Structures are given as structure tokens and as C-alpha cells.
């Protein structure tokens, strides 16, 4: 339990740092305001719905495809996705075959696609 809480806090701090440095937003959790295009908002809403339905791996695969182009707006989508997922309870994650560590690793992989490897390594070194 303590380890999961620790991982959750580390993920939140990494998200907060990225939001502040790249988007000039000082908040604990990203909002849809990060996204500039209606299509990106709709896609993100669908991804979050998939999480709620327990289709976490499928949603993450879609996100992976979207972030392949390196578009900064897609980074915003990834931050929203992993923040939303990180806010889920451990029981929810476990019941859908997902772990807090996988959230950290997915976030690390996503931000690395945008040249933020060193930031990801600094926060998520233990994962």
C-alpha cells in the first residue's frame, strides 16, 4: 500500500513539473484546457471513457499511436491520460490487469517521445 502511494505521488509530481515547465500551468492535475483542438479533446474524452470501461491497455495502445508524431498537443493528451489513470484506485487498476508501476512506465515512455528522457529518468528512476 505504502509503495503504491509513493509511486502515485511521484507520478503526480512529474506531471506537475512537466505542466509547469512546458505548458506554464501550475496545477496538480492537467485539464482539457491543455488541448487546443476540438478533435484532440474528443479523442481524449474517448480514451478516458475507455479507462472507465476497463479497457486500459486498448486505450494506451491508441495513445501510443497518437504520440508517435511528436506533436506537443499529443503530449498534453498523454499527460491527461496518465493523470486520469493515476487517480484511479488500486483496486480498479488491479481488477483490470494494470498496475501503478505500469502507469509510471507508460508515462515515462510517452514523455521520452518528446525528448524529456532526463526528466522521466529523474522522477521515475525506480520503476
C-alpha positions in Angstrom: 0.0 0.0 0.0 2.7 2.5 1.0 4.7 1.7 -2.1 1.7 2.3 -4.4 1.0 5.6 -2.6 4.6 6.6 -3.2 4.5 5.8 -6.9 1.3 7.7 -7.2 2.8 10.8 -5.6 6.0 10.6 -7.8 3.8 10.4 -10.9 1.8 13.4 -9.7 5.0 15.4 -9.1 6.4 14.5 -12.5 3.1 15.6 -14.2 3.1 18.8 -12.2 6.7 19.6 -13.2 6.1 19.0 -16.9 2.9 21.1 -16.8 4.8 24.0 -15.2 7.9 23.8 -17.4 6.3 23.1 -20.8 2.8 24.5 -20.6 3.3 27.2 -17.9 0.4 25.7 -15.9 0.8 25.5 -12.1 -1.6 22.8 -11.1 -1.6 19.3 -9.6 -3.7 17.8 -12.4 -4.0 18.7 -16.0 -7.3 19.7 -17.5 -8.7 19.7 -21.1 -7.6 23.3 -21.3 -4.2 21.9 -22.3 -5.6 20.9 -25.6 -6.2 23.4 -28.4 -8.2 21.4 -30.9 -11.7 20.0 -30.6 -10.7 16.7 -32.2 -8.0 16.2 -29.5 -10.5 17.0 -26.8 -12.9 14.4 -28.2 -10.2 11.8 -28.6 -9.0 12.3 -25.1 -12.6 12.0 -23.7 -12.9 8.7 -25.6 -9.6 7.5 -24.1 -10.8 8.4 -20.6 -14.1 6.6 -21.2 -12.1 3.5 -22.3 -10.3 3.7 -19.0 -13.6 3.9 -17.1 -14.8 0.8 -19.1 -11.6 -1.1 -18.0 -10.1 -1.0 -21.5 -6.9 0.5 -20.2 -4.4 -1.4 -22.4 -6.5 -0.7 -25.5 -6.7 3.0 -24.7 -3.0 3.1 -24.0 -2.3 1.5 -27.4 -4.4 4.2 -29.1 -2.5 6.8 -27.2 0.8 5.3 -28.2 -0.1 5.6 -31.9 -1.2 9.2 -31.4 2.0 10.3 -29.7 4.2 8.8 -32.4 4.3 12.1 -34.4 5.8 14.1 -31.6 3.1 16.8 -31.7 3.1 18.8 -28.5 -0.7 18.7 -28.3 -0.5 15.0 -28.2 1.8 15.3 -25.2 -1.0 17.1 -23.5 -3.3 14.2 -24.3 -0.8 11.8 -22.8 -0.5 13.9 -19.6 -4.2 14.0 -19.2 -4.5 10.2 -19.9 -1.9 9.2 -17.3 -3.1 11.7 -14.7 -6.6 10.4 -15.0 -5.4 6.8 -14.8 -3.2 7.6 -11.8 -6.2 9.0 -10.0 -7.9 5.6 -10.2 -7.9 3.4 -7.1 -5.5 0.4 -6.9 -8.5 -2.0 -6.8 -9.8 -0.6 -10.1 -6.4 -0.9 -11.7 -5.8 -4.4 -10.4 -9.2 -5.6 -11.4 -8.4 -4.6 -15.0 -4.9 -6.1 -15.1 -3.0 -2.8 -14.7 -0.6 -1.5 -12.0 0.6 1.8 -10.7 4.1 0.8 -12.0 2.7 0.5 -15.5 1.3 4.0 -15.3 4.8 5.3 -14.4 6.4 3.3 -17.2 3.8 4.4 -19.7 4.2 8.0 -18.7 8.0 7.6 -18.9 7.7 6.2 -22.4 5.3 8.9 -23.6 7.4 11.8 -22.4 10.5 10.3 -23.7 9.0 10.5 -27.2 9.1 14.3 -26.7 12.8 14.4 -25.7 12.1 14.5 -22.0 14.1 11.4 -21.1 16.2 13.0 -18.5 13.1 14.4 -16.7 11.4 11.0 -16.8 14.6 9.3 -15.5 14.9 11.9 -12.7 11.4 11.2 -11.4 10.8 7.6 -12.3 14.3 6.1 -11.8 13.0 3.4 -9.5 10.4 2.0 -11.9 
